[in-house]
């Protein structure tokens, strides 16, 4: 008995929707059980592999439903020729891409994991994931082309010539990309490091993409720095955010000041400020160093230790306020440049 087109379409729809629903149920059941297993497992790789399969069971069950729909519908009646093989080929391509997606996730996951265990490595960056995705999808493209019966040798030659042309046209972009690869391989930075460039930009490294590195100052806005600029800049790396760090504050006092009193008062204010901001005295005592007989003042630097980088700006802010108030109480002058105009008649 011949099934009508409407009935075929209804059955095909049921297959697809059934595959979607079954995939959702399967993913919920599988991942619920796997979370329990992962919580007991000591090997971090188990979590990486499970994460790589997230969403894939749904895609596979939909593909099974689509295959059932292909077997149900009479394509020759609809299109005048049997095109079922074409749709089966599309399903094969989709399956290939899904498998490569899993491999890309697993590979980038393990690279990021083991890089994070290595001291000095820059882990958890977008450039790793993007690079793995590009490599695997390029491989998938070649596999698909080969499966369609197309000779890939001329295509590879064309890609080589075209790649040279594109490289010449995209020199700035490629320089940023390879600079990012260099920074990743050199292990000079890692996520969470607080860095300061010679041009003044500073902040925590939050990510590195194929084009730029993102740093976030304590003010919580993002600074986007091209990788090529970062690789050639003079960079001060303060390390991760929970490490003790020093900050310097330049100060100048008048020539008639008692320098011993200035040193005593300044150190006291620095200690009180750190305790005020962080709730405890620093492990290293603040100190000052006189360095210049300036035109209108004797200049020195105050070196203060903070137990983390997050409080640097606030300690500087409170210290300047407290020091100005204390100097006024002690009668210590903070001079400023003055100009004397002599008029001759």
C-alpha positions, 0 to 999 in steps of 0.5 A, spaced: 500 500 500 502 506 497 503 511 503 501 518 501 506 524 501 502 527 507 503 521 511 510 520 509 511 528 511 508 526 518 512 520 519 518 524 517 517 529 522 515 524 527 522 521 526 526 528 527 522 530 533 523 523 536 530 524 535 530 530 538 526 528 544 530 522 545 537 526 544 535 530 550 533 525 554 539 521 553 543 527 554 540 528 561 541 521 563 548 520 561 550 527 563 547 526 570 550 519 571 557 522 568 557 528 573 557 523 579 562 518 576 567 525 575 565 527 582 569 521 584 574 520 579 581 523 581 583 524 573 582 531 571 581 528 563 575 525 565 571 531 566 575 534 559 572 528 555 565 529 558 565 536 557 567 535 549 561 530 548 556 536 551 550 537 546 553 531 541 548 526 543 542 531 541 545 532 534 547 524 533 539 523 535 537 528 530 541 525 525 538 518 526 531 521 526 533 525 519 536 518 517 529 515 518 526 520 515 530 519 509 528 512 508 521 514 509 520 519 504 519 518 496 524 523 493 523 520 486 516 522 487 517 529 489 523 531 485 523 526 479 529 523 481 532 519 487 536 524 491 536 520 498 543 519 497 545 526 497 541 527 503 545 521 506 551 524 504 549 531 508 548 526 514 555 523 513 558 530 513 555 532 519 557 526 523 564 527 520 564 535 523 561 532 530 566 527 531 572 533 529 568 537 534 569 532 539 576 531 538 578 539 537 574 540 544 578 534 547 585 536 544 584 543 546 582 541 553 588 537 555 593 542 552 590 548 556 589 543 562 597 541 562 599 548 560 596 550 566 600 545 571 606 548 568 609 554 571 609 560 567 605 557 562 599 561 559 593 557 560 585 558 558 586 562 552 582 563 546 587 562 541 588 555 543 581 553 542 581 557 536 587 554 533 585 547 535 578 548 531 581 551 525 586 545 524 580 539 525 575 543 521 581 544 515 582 536 516 574 535 516 574 539 510 579 535 506 576 529 508 569 531 506 572 533 499 575 526 498 569 523 500 565 527 495 570 524 490 574 530 488 581 530 488 584 534 493 591 535 490 589 540 485 585 543 491 592 543 496 596 547 490 590 552 489 590 553 497 598 554 497 598 559 492 591 562 495 594 562 502 601 566 500 596 571 497 592 572 503 598 572 507 601 578 503 594 581 504 593 580 511 600 581 514 598 585 520 593 580 522 598 574 521 603 578 525 598 578 531 597 571 530 604 569 530 606 573 536 600 570 540 603 563 538 610 566 540 607 569 547 603 562 548 610 558 547 615 563 551 611 562 557 612 569 559 605 570 562 599 566 564 592 568 566 591 572 572 598 575 572 598 583 573 602 586 567 604 593 566 607 596 559 612 601 558 606 605 554 602 605 561 597 600 560 596 595 566 592 590 568 590 583 569 591 578 563 584 575 562 585 572 555 589 572 549 585 571 542 588 570 535 589 577 534 589 581 541 591 580 549 585 582 553 588 586 560 583 588 565 585 594 570 582 594 577 577 599 574 574 593 571 574 595 564 578 591 558 584 594 555 585 590 548 592 590 546 595 587 539 599 581 540 604 584 536 605 590 540 605 586 546 611 581 544 615 588 542 613 592 548 617 592 555 613 589 560 613 589 567 610 582 570 608 583 577 605 576 577 599 573 579 594 577 583 595 574 590 602 575 591 605 581 595 607 586 591 611 593 592 608 600 590 612 607 590 609 613 591 614 620 589 614 625 594 617 632 595 619 636 602 621 643 603 629 644 604 628 647 611 624 640 613 627 635 618 629 629 614 629 624 620 622 627 622 620 626 615 622 619 614 619 617 621 612 620 620 612 618 612 613 610 614 608 611 620 603 613 615 604 608 610 604 603 616 597 605 618 594 606 611 596 599 609 593 596 616 587 601 614 586 598 607 588 591 608 586 590 616 593 588 617 600 590 617 605 588 611 610 583 612 615 588 610 616 594 613 615 601 608 621 605 607 623 611 604 629 613 599 631 620 598 634 621 591 634 628 588 635 635 590 630 638 586 629 646 584 624 647 589 624 640 594 628 634 596 625 628 593 624 621 595 620 615 594 616 611 599 616 604 598 610 600 600 608 593 600 601 590 599 599 583 600 595 583 593 595 587 587 588 589 588 589 594 593 595 597 590 590 603 587 586 604 594 593 604 598 596 609 594 589 613 594 589 613 602 596 614 603 596 620 599 590 623 603 593 621 610 600 623 608 598 630 606 594 631 613 599 628 617 604 633 614 600 639 615 599 637 623 607 636 623 608 642 620 612 639 614 612 643 608 610 640 601 613 645 596 610 647 589 614 650 584 614 658 584 616 663 579 618 670 581 617 676 576 622 682 576 620 688 573 626 693 571 623 700 570 
